[in-house]
Amino acid sequence: MQTPAQPRNPLHGLTLEAIVTALSEHYGWQNLGERIPIRCFTHEPSVASSLKFLRKTPWAREKVESLYLFMLRDIRRATR
């Protein structure tokens, strides 16, 4: 069974690793830890440790995905 296309979903086809990497590059780990105060962003942060935590913690993953969508909107507004 093929999954339906999601042309309007900006998260479709993105890996969690790509999202965390983009957020850390855009905001920096310190700012990311201030925006989403979870230990994997505030204490010795890395993409690998963040992925390990976020894959097991749905509420934290939702926050990360929401911040990613906010970042995309911000970037889009800035380039207009």
Residue pairs with C-beta under 8 A, 6 or more apart in sequence:
6 12
10 69
10 72
11 19
11 65
11 68
11 69
16 51
16 54
16 55
16 61
16 64
17 47
17 51
19 64
19 65
19 68
20 47
20 50
20 51
20 54
20 64
21 47
22 68
22 71
23 32
23 64
23 67
23 68
23 71
24 32
24 45
24 47
26 71
26 75
27 35
27 71
29 41
29 45
32 41
32 45
32 67
33 41
33 42
33 45
35 67
36 60
36 63
36 64
36 67
38 53
38 60
38 63
39 53
40 49
40 50
40 52
40 53
40 54
41 50
53 60
54 60
54 61
54 64
55 61
